[in-house]
Amino acid sequence: MRALAFSFVALLVLTVCAYAVGDQPTMSTARVIKVIDGDTYLVESLDLTAGRLTKIRPYLVSCPEIDKTPPECYAAEAEQYCWNLLLGRCVWIVDYGRRSGDRLMAFVYLDPQRTVLLQTLLVAQGLARADVRHPEEEAMRAVIEAAESWAREHLIGLWGACPESLEPIP
């Protein structure tokens, strides 16, 4: 199953490459200094505003909430995955100007070439759901939704562990 998951994620990475080229906002570099939950991180800027701290949220996905009582199903797994993957790591952030509360909504890449999109990994591993709501998101909609469809079909992560995950995002 891991080999199948790796193959699918590799295919999605190649698909994301097609969307990474073209007219996009400027990319900035940051280091993740704290994982708050599966989809909220505190980063320290490494660019012109070096040292500036910003909370970011991966755009177009939603992880189960850990701060609810009780925590949502699979929230601890999503948080742990991000903690292992991101803490202390450099990430490349593409800011599209949207905010969610005090968090900057951004595409979060794990490499400067913009080939490994965090959102795709989270959804393909069943740690997050697609949350595509705005018309300007069409370019990435197919990639994110394909990752979710694959994870659902193979009962990966929350899709196998949490029956309530089949409900649409409100």
Secondary structure, 3 states (H helix, E strand, C coil): CHHHHHHHHHHHHHHHHHHCCCCCCCEEEEEEEEEEECCEEEEEECCCCCCCEEEEEECCEECCCCCCCCCCCCHHHHHHHHHHHHCCCEEEEEEEEEEECCEEEEEEECCCCCCCEHHHHHHHCCCCEECCCCHHHHHHHHHHHHHHHHHHHCCCCHHHHCHHHHCCCC
